[in-house]
Amino acid sequence: MSEEAKKEQPGRGVYEWAQALVCSVLAAVVLFAFGVRVVGVSGGSMRNTLQNGDLLLVVNNLFCGGYERGDVVIAAKPAFENGEPIVKRVIATGGQTVDVDFDLGTVYVDGEELAEPYILEETHLPEGTAFPFTVPEGCVFLMGDNRNGSRDSRDPELGAVDTRCLIGRAVFLLLPGRTEGLNMREWNRIGTL
C-alpha cells in the first residue's frame, strides 16, 4: 500500500496511537512484574541513609546477580516481622565472619574493621546473636544503618538471611519521605543508593 493510500484511510492515526499506547503499557507491566518494583521504607532502621516513607526503585532478585557488602536490600523472611519486607544493608556474605565490639561500637568482617560512614551511630545493641558469627554459604548478614534502632541479623529471629529471601537490591531513591526531626522532604536526597 502506498503512503498516499495510508494517509487516506480514516482513523489510521488513532489506531497507530492506540497501538503504541497498548505496547507501552504492556512493556511497563512486564518491566514492573519481572524486572523492577517500587518499595516503600517503613520505620527508622535505616536512618540517616533512608527515612520512613521513602520510595525506592528495587531491581528484582532474579536480575541482581550476587550481593556485596554495602548493598541496600529488601528481604522478606516468613518467620521475621510476620514476613513483611524489611530494608537493610548487606554487611557480610557467605563464608565471611562478622564480629562486633559492642563496647567500642565497631563492626569487623574477617578481622577487618568496617569503614561505615553511612551509620547513624556506633553499634552498641547486641540483640542476642553470639559473635564472632560466620555467615553460611548462600546467605547474607544484614544490619540497619540506625544500629541501635534496628532489628536485623543480630537478632537470632532473623539471623543470616538466605539470598532466596531477598526481594532485590535498592538502586534509586524515587521519592523522599519526611526526614525525622525536620518534618519535611529533602528533595536533594533523590538519586542512586
Order of alpha helices (4+ residues) and beta strands (2+ residues): alpha-alpha-beta-beta-beta-beta-beta-beta-beta-beta-beta-beta-beta-beta-beta-beta
